Amino acid sequence: MRKGFIAYIPAGFPDLETTEKILLSLNGLGITGVEIGVPFSDPVADGPVIQIAHKVALENGVNLDKILEMVSNLKVDYDLYLMSYLNPILNYPAGKEILIRRLREVGIKGLIVPDLPLREVENVEIDFPLVPFVAPNTRESDLERIRRVSAPFVYYISRYGVTGEKEDLPFVDHMKMVKEKLRLPLFVGFGISKREQVEKVWEVADGVIVGSLLVRIISETSRKEVAAKVKEKVKELIGDHS
Amino acid sequence: MKGYFGPYGGQYVPEILMPALEELEKAYEEVSRDEAFWAEYRKLLEDYAGRPTPLYFAKRLSEKYGAKIYLKREDLLHTGAHKINNAIGQVLLALRMGKRRVIAETGAGQHGVATATAAALFGLECVVYMGEEDMNRQRPNVERMRLLGAKVVPVSSGSKTLKDAINEALRDWITNLPTTYYVLGSVVGPHPYPTIVRDFQKIIGEETKHQILEKEGRLPDYVIACVGGGSNAAGMFYTFIDSGVKLVGVEAGGKGLETGEHAASLLRGKVGYLHGSKTYVLQDEWGQVRTTHSVSAGLDYSGVGPEHAYWKETGKVFYDAVTDEEALDAFLELSRYEGIIPALESAHALAYLRKIEDLDGKIVVVNLSGRGDKDLASVLSHPRVRERIS
């Protein structure tokens, strides 16, 4: 059985040209999408591996305009999402309305904002599809709010903690409940790094999101080989033996 | 709106923290109405921490400035700063919530020491996150925390100061929610922290009001406090808001506001989102949080409490800044005129005395938020001070 797969790729790590090569290498695999990570100075929801990616990208002078410029020329056969902390979005130099127009122009399908919980969504007025996070401890009353954010899918945080690679997969029952209640595609992230975990998640949800593992591979591989290595790992995770 | 001060505040944190904030809010609402809780808090502050602190008439300083200058002596509290007021309050709250592990961030180390102290008092496990740069410049406090049984974790990410220590403490909390209580040290962070911390600090202003009425028979003309995150200022100002007293919050001007090397979030920041709060944040044009500079580790922070943002916007408090050098001059001045070595943070509030133009005959209260022992190494190595010590 083959289900959804979303990769998290931090923009500008180790540099934007390499990011573009990685994104292009993921064509033809049938993956659902890629979350492009916008670097932020204070990535509070991220573990050490992704923190370094944020830091390097900022040192490289990467910003939203450079990322959107790269995306606007990109031809990929999967959906693109932008993952950014709240402050760079709401303090975009030309204003958030212009940013949202740009996101539409370059074909971004949704925004993923790790420090924007469901209860604050209505206070920031972002007129763009938002991917809501649901955690194992999210209250049922808050799930109702998801109906108001025109969500392309739901990002299920599969454990307590920040991003990083882990072994087990808890909270299967809660995932099933959430999926039944929301009737939206459910993608599970945080800590997924093994083919077996992917299969387990596929049994209960619509897809997986893999981040830290890929970012670690990017950090350990030379620029020349990194796109091929990331592609190889994604193929392994989705069970593509071609 | 609940959780907001005007448009500022809120809960801009990862979804996974929301139930924990709700649990905290409920627990705090319960103890708010519980007389026994506050009686225990006050008793500990009296018998253990040393409240009430004196409101001291600084005679020689008053003569020098031609005003009546009073110092609220939070520096005389156990552990040497106002931070103990909040640490005791929050550790009592943690106990009510059944948490046996407390974590904290610290900048100057005073909040870390206060939390380690309160944790030792109740036999709780304590972990303190501290930026590597702050560990170097506030060495004695690191040693005190370790002596008190706390684990001090160096934070090497970002600017290696308070903002990064808060990030790391939040990451720990996200990971260890069921067992852990996060003792936030200032009026920053997501709701309900800015309210909780202010409530545990407002005793400073309440005592001051009572004391000045007793000594002078009227309210002061000015009340001055330094502002980093803003907890001593919030605790001092809260009672005096809308009372006609001129309230002045003094930010860290570092090497000068025009140099960009400072920590004056309210004066030079832009409204943004940091550590769970909508507030003034020092940031670049792309919304990246800027690193800050101050000779005082406790004021070296890119954000500021959301209630201060609200007080600034509504004009209830006036905010200004003094430079590193002005603060160092005030540090020496108080040492030599009154025999009191102030914390570098508090020295910023003292330095503002020179900036008040109509000081003549006025009654002024300066919040002396902490004592300066912890700062000796960094002060003595500063050329501005070294050349004036025989």
Interface residues (C-beta under 8 A of the other chain):
Chain A: P39 F40 S41 D42 P43 V44 A45 G47 Q51 K55 L58 N63 L64 Y85 L86 N87 P88 I89 L90 N91 Y92 P93 P114 D115 L116 P117 L118 R119 E120 N123 P132 F133 V134 A135 P136 N137 T138 R139 D142 I157 Y160 G161 V162
Chain B: M1 G10 Q11 Y12 V13 P14 E15 I16 L17 M18 P19 A20 E22 S157 G158 K163 D164 N167 L170 R171 I174 T175 N176 L177 P178 K270 G272 Y273 L274 H275 G276 V281 Q283 E285 W286 G287 Q288 V289 R290
